[in-house]
Amino acid sequence: MIHTRHLTSLDVEIGVTHDVGPLPGGFRRVIEIVGGVMSGPVLNGIVLAGGADWNTERADGRSDVWARYTLRTDGGVTLGIVNAGTVEIHEGVARAVTAIRIEAPVGAYDWLNDAVLIGTLAPIEGRQAVRIGVFQATAGASDPFADTTPTTGDQDRP
């Protein structure tokens, strides 16, 4: 069984969108990341300006996101983040589950370099911003293959 632990939430402010144009996989846009706030039970600080999301709008209406930007903890530690996934529109609302990698220097946060991280992504209504939940996934049992019962449906969802 997989367990998740909420590490932080990022309110990421976005700026100018630059249309690159049509590519074989869809229409590419580069969306500037201009700042934001990081708050949660494990990580707190700010989102630094200077990153971007290389977003590709696909013919099926979904968008592939690949964002790289920088965080700074309240203690002054700088962390790099890469966030990638596919945004889907469900009942008129854009939502995504993403794969996150955090690059941390040696020290208090270097455990993040090996952590398996997943994210949730959704727009913040009334703002040029998105909220990203950051969760650490871990195996819950000492033997991750002990329960081989197939599962179906939503019974494993929190």
C-alpha positions as CSV (number, residue, x, y, z in Angstrom):
1,M,0.0,0.0,0.0
2,I,1.2,3.5,-0.8
3,H,1.1,6.2,1.9
4,T,1.3,9.9,1.3
5,R,2.5,12.7,3.5
6,H,1.7,16.3,2.8
7,L,4.9,18.3,2.8
8,T,3.8,21.7,1.5
9,S,1.5,23.7,-0.8
10,L,2.8,26.1,-3.3
11,D,0.9,29.1,-4.5
12,V,2.7,29.9,-7.7
13,E,2.1,33.3,-9.4
14,I,2.4,33.2,-13.1
15,G,3.3,36.1,-15.5
16,V,3.5,36.6,-19.2
17,T,2.7,33.7,-21.5
18,H,4.9,33.5,-24.6
19,D,3.4,31.6,-27.5
20,V,6.1,29.5,-29.2
21,G,3.8,28.0,-31.7
22,P,2.7,24.6,-33.1
23,L,5.0,21.6,-32.6
24,P,4.5,18.0,-33.5
25,G,3.0,17.2,-30.1
26,G,0.8,20.3,-29.9
27,F,0.9,24.1,-29.3
28,R,3.8,25.2,-27.1
29,R,3.6,28.1,-24.7
30,V,6.2,29.2,-22.1
31,I,4.5,30.6,-19.0
32,E,6.7,32.8,-16.7
33,I,6.8,32.0,-13.0
34,V,7.1,35.3,-11.1
35,G,7.0,34.3,-7.4
36,G,4.8,32.8,-4.8
37,V,4.5,31.3,-1.3
38,M,5.3,27.8,0.0
39,S,3.5,26.8,3.2
40,G,2.9,23.5,4.9
41,P,3.8,21.1,7.7
42,V,7.3,20.4,6.5
43,L,8.5,23.1,4.0
44,N,7.8,26.8,4.2
45,G,9.3,29.8,2.3
46,I,8.8,31.4,-1.1
47,V,8.8,30.6,-4.8
48,L,11.5,32.7,-6.5
49,A,10.9,34.6,-9.8
50,G,12.7,33.3,-12.8
51,G,11.2,29.9,-13.6
52,A,8.8,28.9,-16.3
53,D,6.3,26.2,-17.4
54,W,6.9,24.8,-20.9
55,N,3.3,24.0,-21.6
56,T,2.1,22.0,-24.6
57,E,-1.6,22.1,-25.5
58,R,-2.5,18.8,-27.1
59,A,-5.1,18.1,-29.8
60,D,-7.1,16.0,-27.3
61,G,-7.6,19.1,-25.1
62,R,-5.2,18.1,-22.4
63,S,-2.0,20.1,-21.7
64,D,1.4,18.6,-20.8
65,V,3.2,20.8,-18.2
66,W,6.9,20.8,-17.5
67,A,7.9,23.5,-15.1
68,R,11.3,24.3,-13.5
69,Y,11.7,26.9,-10.8
70,T,13.4,27.7,-7.5
71,L,12.2,27.7,-3.9
72,R,13.8,29.3,-0.9
73,T,12.9,28.0,2.6
74,D,12.4,30.3,5.5
75,G,15.8,29.1,6.7
76,G,17.5,30.4,3.5
77,V,18.0,27.0,1.8
78,T,17.6,27.2,-2.0
79,L,15.8,24.2,-3.6
80,G,15.3,23.5,-7.3
81,I,12.0,21.9,-8.4
82,V,10.9,20.2,-11.6
83,N,7.1,19.5,-11.9
84,A,5.7,17.5,-14.8
85,G,2.3,16.1,-15.6
86,T,-0.8,16.3,-17.7
87,V,-3.6,18.7,-17.0
88,E,-7.2,17.6,-17.8
89,I,-10.4,19.5,-17.7
90,H,-13.1,17.9,-15.6
91,E,-16.5,19.6,-15.2
92,G,-14.9,22.8,-16.5
93,V,-12.1,22.8,-14.0
94,A,-8.4,22.2,-14.8
95,R,-6.7,19.7,-12.5
96,A,-3.6,17.5,-12.7
97,V,-1.6,15.0,-10.8
98,T,2.1,15.5,-11.4
99,A,5.5,14.0,-10.7
100,I,7.8,16.3,-8.7
101,R,11.6,16.2,-8.3
102,I,13.3,18.5,-5.8
103,E,17.0,19.2,-5.9
104,A,18.4,20.1,-2.5
105,P,22.0,20.9,-1.3
106,V,23.7,18.7,1.2
107,G,22.2,19.4,4.6
108,A,18.8,19.4,6.3
109,Y,16.8,19.0,3.1
110,D,19.0,16.5,1.2
111,W,16.5,13.7,1.9
112,L,14.3,15.4,-0.7
113,N,16.8,14.4,-3.5
114,D,15.7,10.7,-3.1
115,A,12.1,11.3,-2.1
116,V,9.3,10.1,-4.3
117,L,7.0,13.1,-4.7
118,I,3.7,13.6,-6.3
119,G,1.7,16.8,-6.7
120,T,-1.7,18.1,-7.3
121,L,-2.2,21.2,-9.5
122,A,-5.2,23.4,-9.9
123,P,-5.7,27.1,-10.8
124,I,-6.5,29.6,-8.0
125,E,-9.8,31.3,-8.8
126,G,-9.5,35.0,-9.3
127,R,-5.7,35.1,-9.5
128,Q,-3.0,34.5,-12.1
129,A,-1.7,31.6,-10.0
130,V,-1.9,27.8,-9.5
131,R,-1.8,25.9,-6.2
132,I,0.4,22.8,-6.1
133,G,0.1,20.3,-3.3
134,V,3.4,18.4,-2.7
135,F,3.2,14.9,-1.2
136,Q,5.8,12.3,-0.3
137,A,4.8,8.8,-1.3
138,T,6.2,5.8,0.7
139,A,5.5,2.1,0.9
140,G,3.5,1.3,3.9
141,A,4.4,-2.3,4.6
142,S,7.8,-3.9,5.3
143,D,7.1,-6.2,2.4
144,P,5.5,-4.2,-0.4
145,F,4.6,-7.3,-2.3
146,A,2.9,-9.1,0.6
147,D,-0.6,-8.0,-0.5
148,T,-1.1,-9.0,-4.1
149,T,-4.9,-8.7,-4.1
150,P,-6.0,-6.9,-7.2
151,T,-7.8,-3.6,-6.6
152,T,-10.4,-1.9,-8.7
153,G,-12.3,1.4,-8.5
154,D,-11.8,4.1,-5.9
155,Q,-11.5,2.1,-2.7
156,D,-7.7,2.9,-2.4
157,R,-8.2,6.7,-2.8
158,P,-8.0,8.8,0.3
